[in-house]
Amino acid sequence: MPLDNAAKYARRFYSETYAKWYSNQDSSALSDPNWSYYAAAIRALFSHTCRRPSVLDLGCGTGRYFQAVPAHSDLTAIDISENMLKHAEQALVECGRSPAGIQCADFRQVNFPPGTFDLIYSVGVLAEYSPLDSALLNKLYVWLKPRGKLLFTALDAQSRPLSLTKKAASLALPFMPARLRGRLYPSIGVHRFYMSEARLLRLFAGTPFAQKAVSRHASESRSWQGAHFVCIGSKSGE
Ligand SMILES: C[S@@+](CC[C@H](N)C(=O)[O-])C[C@H]1O[C@@H](n2cnc3c(N)ncnc32)[C@H](O)[C@@H]1O
């Protein structure tokens, strides 16, 4: 199946140079309060899981959150960027895991059998570099086992407002010459994936998760200003 524009963009955006830069930030990111916040949220998901939970990292990037996953889990990680995955493979090996669990794929197109995972998490991906919609959330629901949990972040649009000029430019983006579009897209194009709280709550409410919790986390990092909604969906025991 051909990649949609968002997936093509994500693959292009995470180029070899960018992936190298991103991975160079990994060691300092691990001492960043944002990392600790999301790592703790991921670890908390494991409190009621079975002995050997199967876990999916959706949009794993360079594998920044692999260390938050207990060693006794079966970890699968998906990302669309081969460049990011090269670093993720190394991160997996450093955690003493097999790189066999890594897949280079568009998670919107890939399919796992129903009930494959105990836990799925996705940090800094949905409603940011990839659109968040009910089709994807319903698919993730199906991939979970009964009593499985999904944790995902969604970028709060209000925390990263566009100036009027950028707003106008974002509307004109699809009509611009490719080179200009490529230059402007990273700063303004993905803005359309960001979520308002109302839209996120509506979207999440429409999914079959038995329990849903949404909180908001503002970045405490100097290098990135903004906030994410942190969403946790729990599947019933069926
Ligand atoms: C900001 S990075 C976050 C990586 C990692 N979760 C972290 O927190 O460090 C976003 C990642 O999402 C991946 N991505 C975006 N859209 C994707 C898609 N449709 N399928 C798979 N991966 C995708 C990108 O390639 C990129 O590595």
The ligand as an ORCA input file, in Angstrom:
! r2SCAN-3c Opt
* xyz 0 1
  C       9.532     12.597     17.900
  S       9.911     10.977     17.416
  C       9.537     10.145     18.939
  C      10.343      8.885     19.080
  C      10.239      8.205     20.468
  N       8.897      7.743     20.727
  C      10.702      9.149     21.537
  O       9.873      9.570     22.353
  O      11.901      9.467     21.557
  C       8.529     10.514     16.373
  C       8.753      9.142     15.697
  O       7.534      8.715     15.107
  C       7.833      8.013     13.911
  N       6.630      7.955     13.068
  C       5.871      9.010     12.640
  N       4.841      8.556     11.884
  C       4.963      7.195     11.844
  C       4.193      6.155     11.222
  N       3.097      6.439     10.499
  N       4.581      4.866     11.381
  C       5.687      4.563     12.130
  N       6.465      5.510     12.737
  C       6.095      6.807     12.609
  C       8.969      8.849     13.322
  O       9.700      8.141     12.352
  C       9.787      9.194     14.575
  O      10.832      8.287     14.818
*
